Amino acid sequence: MASKRDGSALPAWLAATALSAICWWFGSGLYPQWWLTWLSPLPVLWLAPRVRAHWAALAAFLAYTAGGFNILTYMHTYIGLPVPVTLYAICLSGVMLTLCVLLFRRLLIRGHALAAALAVPTTWVAAEYVNSLLSPHATFFNISYTQMDALAIVQLAAITGIWGIGFLVVLLPAAVAVQAAPQAVRGDRIAAMALAALMIIGAVAYGGWRLQAPVTGTMHAGLVSLQKPTAAALNGPEGQALAARYLDAFDRFAKAGARITLIPETSFTTAEATIPAFAELATQRDLIVGAGVDFKGDPQAERNMLMVFQPGVISPATYSKHHVLVGLEQSMPGDGYTLLEGTPRIGLAICKDMDFHDIGNAYAARGAQLLLVPASDFIVDGWLHSRMAIMRGVESGFAVARAAHAGRLTLSDDRGRVVAEASSERSDAELVGNLPLRETRTLYASWGDWFAWLDLIALAAWLVLAFLPRSTSMQIAAN
């Protein structure tokens, strides 16, 4: 097993694998401890130059695959995905870490310790980016979402998107592992640690500065989710009773000073182009009312739709969900974007749309300050899925009001601060909060995934160093 044959090889291999698995179990998944995510690759990276390549690869794969079983119940039981799909999702992080460890080890052995430290986050981000382009679930379980409680770090998304956050999270353990690598020379060790420290300190300083930005406006908003039959028929007795309960909540919100209110995705089924009671209350109470409906009035196909009723306007503004949940939703995807008239500039989206960057970028280009997002979650994923939506706001510069059935109700600003939150995971829930608004333009909204493309280019360079004949690679490194 070991390059150096001694009796401690197997215990060290087992310990490193187990420690990485434990850290990944608690540092990823539905309720991650953000600081453990930074530590999780370190034990197997420390191990990599001390054992043969196949043992290093096996340790990496087993560690993150074992840790990835923290999502088994969620994927297979709550969502109901087939076993092969579930196993793919569990094993993916193990495969990604294996690639990182193998390239790290090879570069170290070839004498490129600084490149080895940079190759780990480069490979990880490149793999996550390619997966986001190919997967119907886009950025779900991206490592950056583990950091949503570390607000200063999250601000980096306004520049690099989620890719820069993931890079930092994986860079630090790689730089630390280089310090203990027997193949690394002193100069490379200092350079790797100094670079990691400078990047992290710079990100934290930028995040702290960005979090001090003044507020330019506010929106008093109310969110409510009531336990309900699935997509209650609006013209039936259950639907009418549910609508009456929502109207009571809207009335309370208006009395509390709310200007806007929102209920979850597909709260009702209807073939009508409006909900008269909601439209009437919107005018009476000078209230913007957003309702998620399963709309069956389109002769082509049903639509997962958001209807927004505005004071004095007869017909609601509408938006049809772009990204439907493959295998579980039969509605026809929409392709338009809706921005309400007047100020503040309010855009509309629905649930899974917020897993994808195209929605955030499109509304950033339209100058949106706030997105209304009805949603429906799977009870146990309320924290994670709400934070994915919040991240879109940091990337593209808008606040988010998200009302989810069986999830979380959240009001968050364009810096990712959750200003109000309530759980609808197993009961009725409502909240009223004052949502800060800003005029924000982010670099990420203008430049898109530039950092991910930079990672792909850098990865090509590390592969050249790793696999070209040694004399050629040494000349490239020297230049």
GIKA-V796928 format. One record per helix or strand of 2 or more residues. SS is the DSSP state (h for helix, s for strand). FROM is the first residue (numbers start at 1). TO is the last residue. Records with the same first field share a line. If there is no record, write none. Layout:
SS: FROM-TO  FROM-TO
This chain:
h: 9-27  34-39  42-48  53-78  83-109  113-134  143-147  151-154  157-160  162-179  186-210  237-255  276-284  351-355  357-365  382-396  443-447  450-467  470-478
s: 217-225  232-233  260-262  268-270  288-295  303-309  317-320  346-350  370-376  399-405  408-412  418-423  429-437
